[in-house]
Amino acid sequence: MKDQWTKWIIRKSCRAYLPKKIAKRKNKMGFPAPFARWLREGTSREEIKEIIYAFGERDIVPKDVINQYYEAHINGETDFSSILFKFYSMELWLRSCKNCK
């Protein structure tokens, strides 16, 4: 923050690329990733699948539960991308954590 402006460093570094209307905008907006689509058709879907299933090997969430969520999502039965993203993120975090098992 700087002088009541959030994301100051991002705003400053991107000002040459963003229209003023966006760069000066005060309301917050997220940057959602199309994870649901990436799981089904993205070029990295096999890598993402491996990471999600690796999380199942940690015995934090039962492997069969992860498989049920994954298969239901891939088959288009329901959108479980939110919980699958949590498994994916947790596995990546655990891989980077030096004191985690």
C-alpha positions in Angstrom: 0.0 0.0 0.0 1.0 3.6 -0.6 -1.1 6.6 0.2 -4.3 4.5 0.6 -3.6 2.8 -2.8 -3.6 -1.0 -2.6 -1.5 -3.1 -5.0 0.8 -0.1 -5.4 3.8 -2.0 -6.8 1.6 -3.8 -9.4 -0.1 -0.6 -10.4 3.2 1.2 -10.8 4.9 -1.6 -12.7 1.9 -2.0 -15.1 0.9 1.6 -15.7 2.4 1.6 -19.2 0.3 -1.4 -20.1 -3.1 -0.7 -18.4 -5.6 1.9 -19.3 -5.8 4.7 -16.7 -9.4 3.7 -15.9 -8.2 0.3 -14.7 -5.0 1.4 -13.1 -6.8 4.0 -11.0 -9.8 1.8 -10.1 -10.3 1.5 -6.4 -12.7 -1.4 -6.2 -11.1 -4.8 -5.8 -11.4 -7.5 -8.4 -9.9 -10.9 -8.3 -7.9 -12.7 -11.0 -9.7 -16.0 -11.3 -7.9 -18.9 -13.0 -10.0 -21.2 -15.2 -8.9 -24.2 -13.1 -12.1 -26.2 -13.9 -11.3 -26.0 -17.6 -7.6 -26.7 -17.1 -8.5 -30.0 -15.3 -10.6 -31.2 -18.2 -8.8 -29.9 -21.3 -5.7 -27.9 -20.4 -2.2 -28.8 -21.8 -1.0 -29.5 -18.2 -4.0 -31.6 -17.1 -1.8 -34.8 -16.6 0.7 -32.9 -14.5 -2.2 -31.3 -12.4 -3.7 -34.8 -12.0 -0.4 -36.2 -10.8 -0.1 -33.4 -8.2 -3.7 -33.9 -7.0 -3.2 -37.7 -6.7 0.1 -37.2 -5.0 -1.7 -35.3 -2.3 -3.8 -38.4 -1.8 -0.7 -40.4 -1.0 -0.2 -38.3 2.1 -3.2 -39.8 3.9 -4.7 -36.5 4.8 -7.7 -37.0 2.6 -8.6 -40.6 1.6 -7.4 -41.5 -1.9 -10.9 -42.8 -2.9 -12.4 -39.5 -1.9 -9.9 -37.6 -4.1 -10.6 -40.0 -6.9 -14.4 -39.6 -6.6 -14.1 -35.8 -6.8 -11.7 -36.0 -9.7 -13.7 -38.4 -11.7 -17.0 -36.6 -11.1 -15.4 -33.4 -12.3 -13.7 -34.9 -15.3 -16.9 -36.6 -16.4 -18.8 -33.4 -16.1 -21.1 -34.6 -13.4 -20.4 -31.6 -11.2 -17.8 -28.9 -10.7 -15.4 -30.0 -8.0 -12.7 -27.6 -9.2 -12.7 -25.6 -6.0 -11.9 -28.6 -3.8 -9.5 -30.1 -6.3 -7.7 -26.8 -6.5 -7.3 -26.9 -2.7 -5.7 -30.4 -2.9 -3.5 -29.2 -5.7 -2.4 -26.1 -3.8 -1.8 -28.0 -0.6 0.4 -30.6 -2.3 2.5 -27.8 -3.9 2.8 -26.1 -0.6 3.8 -29.3 1.2 6.4 -29.9 -1.5 7.9 -26.5 -0.9 7.8 -26.7 2.9 11.1 -27.8 4.4 9.7 -29.0 7.8 6.6 -30.7 6.4 6.3 -34.4 5.8 
